[in-house]
Amino acid sequence: MDIVNDTSQDAKVRVSSGGSGIAPQGQPFEDENLADWPSLPAGGHLRHNPLPPGPWTVCFIVNGHRVQGVARPGTSTVKLAPEGNAFRIVVD
């Protein structure tokens, strides 16, 4: 899956697996240190090969705000996109 930052802001990103074929619940990244998260610069992208079976929660932190979405098996792209003064996730 490609993870794309389609904004003008740098972001941090992390992916976690539901592992049991059901979507992860709650805030799976709440206790993690953001310094350990990979950086995704504005306009950047990275390739991620998540472990099956999925689905996976993809979480972006941008300007101190958390934006997350769920990628299911077959997802090819997860994009952080601008939406007015906020951000949204687009899953294709």
C-alpha positions, 0 to 999 in steps of 0.5 A: 500500500502507498501512504501519501501526504497530499498536504503542505504540512509535514506529518508523522504516520503509523500503521497498526494491524487489527490482526483478526480480520476485524477493524482495530478499536479505539486509539491504538497509538495513544501511548506511543512516543511520536518521536518513534513514528516515521516522518512523512514530509509534505507531498511525500509518500512511502510504500508500506507492506502490512502484515495480513490479514488486516484491516489496518489502522493508518494514523497521521499526526499533523500539526498536533492533530490525529487523523486516522482511517481504516485500510482493508485488504485490497487497499492500494493507497491511503492519502492524507488530504486537506479539507478546509482548515483540517485534514481527512483520509482518503482510502482507495 
